[in-house]
Amino acid sequence: MDEARYKDALGHWSEILSFMPENIEAIEGKRQAEIAIDNIIRYESIKRFMASGISYFELNDFKLARQDFMSVLQLDPENGAAQDYIEKIDDIMNSKKKYEQRLREAEIFYVSGLKNLRENKFEEARDELENTISLIPNYKDARARLASIPALKAEFDRREKERRLRQINEEFQTG
């Protein structure tokens, strides 16, 4: 392994410097060995963080994946692969947040639609349920409730007509 060779070289340069502390060649050799070791360690760390980040990404553990890719960028700020993964993660997280917001809004419209159905406010219920479906196409039973509105309205109109006829009949009977 290269790291072992450079550590060995570093030991030799350090030994030479212990005898000749002012030797320019030994000072430069030690510096180059230290740089090489640092670069090898950095490269291995980048590889390890990238592999770990990709694994977490594939498992949909975006928080841990993002942490690993950020660690890569701390070691190598220009790492395009880590930047791409972070961008993908951010897009996914934003998409999830937007979906959760739409879900909350759909629930508000749905509950309002049910309330309007109970109060026989069919047009308002239709609007609310259509808004629900526009946000989340298969939200609960919103489609079935929307489809049932014409029959519910017809039944309500029939009952209202019967009620009015009874009322008229009672008024007629009482004179």
C-alpha positions as CSV (number, residue, x, y, z in Angstrom):
1,M,0.0,0.0,0.0
2,D,1.3,3.5,-0.9
3,E,0.5,4.8,2.6
4,A,2.9,2.3,4.2
5,R,5.6,3.2,1.8
6,Y,5.2,6.9,2.5
7,K,5.1,6.3,6.3
8,D,8.3,4.3,5.9
9,A,9.8,7.2,3.9
10,L,8.6,9.7,6.5
11,G,10.4,7.6,9.2
12,H,13.6,7.6,7.2
13,W,13.5,11.4,6.6
14,S,12.8,12.0,10.3
15,E,15.7,9.8,11.2
16,I,18.0,11.7,8.8
17,L,16.8,15.1,10.2
18,S,17.6,13.9,13.8
19,F,21.3,13.7,12.7
20,M,21.2,16.6,10.2
21,P,18.4,19.0,11.2
22,E,19.3,21.6,8.6
23,N,19.5,19.2,5.6
24,I,17.3,20.9,2.9
25,E,16.8,17.6,1.0
26,A,15.7,15.8,4.1
27,I,13.3,18.6,5.1
28,E,11.7,18.6,1.6
29,G,11.5,14.8,1.5
30,K,9.8,14.7,4.9
31,R,7.4,17.4,3.8
32,Q,6.5,15.5,0.6
33,A,6.0,12.3,2.5
34,E,3.6,14.1,4.9
35,I,1.7,15.6,2.0
36,A,1.5,12.2,0.3
37,I,0.2,10.5,3.5
38,D,-2.4,13.3,4.0
39,N,-3.6,12.9,0.4
40,I,-3.8,9.2,0.7
41,I,-5.8,9.4,4.0
42,R,-8.0,12.1,2.5
43,Y,-8.6,10.0,-0.7
44,E,-9.5,6.9,1.4
45,S,-11.8,9.0,3.6
46,I,-13.5,10.4,0.5
47,K,-14.0,6.9,-0.9
48,R,-15.4,5.7,2.4
49,F,-17.8,8.6,2.8
50,M,-19.0,8.3,-0.8
51,A,-19.6,4.6,-0.5
52,S,-21.5,5.0,2.7
53,G,-23.5,8.0,1.4
54,I,-24.5,6.0,-1.7
55,S,-25.6,3.1,0.4
56,Y,-27.7,5.3,2.6
57,F,-29.1,7.0,-0.5
58,E,-30.1,3.7,-1.9
59,L,-31.8,2.8,1.4
60,N,-33.7,6.2,1.3
61,D,-32.0,7.3,4.5
62,F,-31.4,10.8,3.0
63,K,-30.4,12.4,6.3
64,L,-27.4,10.1,6.8
65,A,-26.6,10.1,3.1
66,R,-26.5,13.9,3.1
67,Q,-24.2,13.9,6.1
68,D,-21.8,11.6,4.4
69,F,-21.8,13.7,1.2
70,M,-21.2,16.8,3.2
71,S,-18.2,15.1,4.8
72,V,-16.9,14.5,1.3
73,L,-17.3,18.1,0.5
74,Q,-15.4,19.1,3.6
75,L,-12.5,17.1,2.4
76,D,-12.9,17.9,-1.3
77,P,-15.1,21.0,-1.9
78,E,-15.1,20.5,-5.7
79,N,-16.3,16.9,-5.6
80,G,-19.0,16.9,-8.3
81,A,-20.5,13.5,-7.4
82,A,-21.1,14.5,-3.8
83,Q,-22.6,17.8,-5.0
84,D,-24.9,15.9,-7.3
85,Y,-26.1,13.6,-4.6
86,I,-26.8,16.5,-2.2
87,E,-28.8,18.2,-4.9
88,K,-30.8,15.0,-5.5
89,I,-31.4,14.6,-1.8
90,D,-32.5,18.3,-1.5
91,D,-34.9,17.8,-4.4
92,I,-36.4,14.7,-2.8
93,M,-36.8,16.3,0.6
94,N,-38.4,19.4,-0.9
95,S,-40.8,17.2,-2.9
96,K,-41.7,15.3,0.3
97,K,-42.4,18.6,2.1
98,K,-44.5,19.8,-0.8
99,Y,-46.5,16.5,-0.8
100,E,-47.0,16.7,3.0
101,Q,-48.3,20.3,2.6
102,R,-50.7,19.1,-0.2
103,L,-51.8,16.3,2.1
104,R,-52.6,18.7,4.9
105,E,-54.5,21.0,2.5
106,A,-56.4,18.0,1.0
107,E,-57.5,17.0,4.5
108,I,-58.9,20.5,5.2
109,F,-60.8,20.5,1.9
110,Y,-62.0,16.9,2.5
111,V,-63.4,17.6,6.0
112,S,-65.0,20.8,4.7
113,G,-66.6,18.8,1.9
114,L,-68.0,16.2,4.3
115,K,-69.4,18.9,6.5
116,N,-71.1,20.5,3.5
117,L,-72.5,17.1,2.5
118,R,-74.0,16.7,6.0
119,E,-75.5,20.1,5.7
120,N,-76.9,19.4,2.2
121,K,-74.7,22.1,0.6
122,F,-74.0,20.1,-2.4
123,E,-72.3,22.7,-4.6
124,E,-70.0,23.7,-1.8
125,A,-69.3,20.0,-1.1
126,R,-68.5,19.5,-4.8
127,D,-66.0,22.3,-4.9
128,E,-64.3,21.1,-1.7
129,L,-64.1,17.5,-2.9
130,E,-62.8,18.6,-6.3
131,N,-60.1,20.7,-4.6
132,T,-59.2,17.6,-2.5
133,I,-58.8,15.5,-5.7
134,S,-56.8,18.2,-7.5
135,L,-54.3,18.1,-4.6
136,I,-54.2,14.3,-4.1
137,P,-56.0,12.4,-6.9
138,N,-56.8,9.3,-4.8
139,Y,-57.4,10.9,-1.4
140,K,-59.5,8.7,0.9
141,D,-62.9,8.2,-0.7
142,A,-63.2,11.8,-2.1
143,R,-63.9,10.5,-5.7
144,A,-66.7,8.2,-4.5
145,R,-68.2,11.0,-2.4
146,L,-68.0,13.4,-5.3
147,A,-69.6,10.8,-7.6
148,S,-72.4,10.3,-5.0
149,I,-73.4,14.0,-5.0
150,P,-76.0,13.9,-7.8
151,A,-77.8,11.0,-6.1
152,L,-77.7,12.7,-2.7
153,K,-78.9,15.9,-4.2
154,A,-81.8,14.1,-6.0
155,E,-82.8,12.3,-2.8
156,F,-82.6,15.6,-0.9
157,D,-84.7,17.4,-3.5
158,R,-87.3,14.5,-3.4
159,R,-87.5,14.7,0.4
160,E,-87.8,18.5,0.3
161,K,-90.6,18.2,-2.3
162,E,-92.4,15.7,-0.1
163,R,-92.0,17.9,2.9
164,R,-93.3,21.0,1.0
165,L,-96.3,19.0,-0.2
166,R,-97.1,17.8,3.3
167,Q,-96.7,21.4,4.6
168,I,-99.1,22.7,1.8
169,N,-101.5,19.8,2.6
170,E,-101.5,20.6,6.3
171,E,-102.1,24.3,5.6
172,F,-104.9,23.4,3.2
173,Q,-106.4,21.0,5.8
174,T,-106.3,23.6,8.6
175,G,-107.7,26.2,6.4
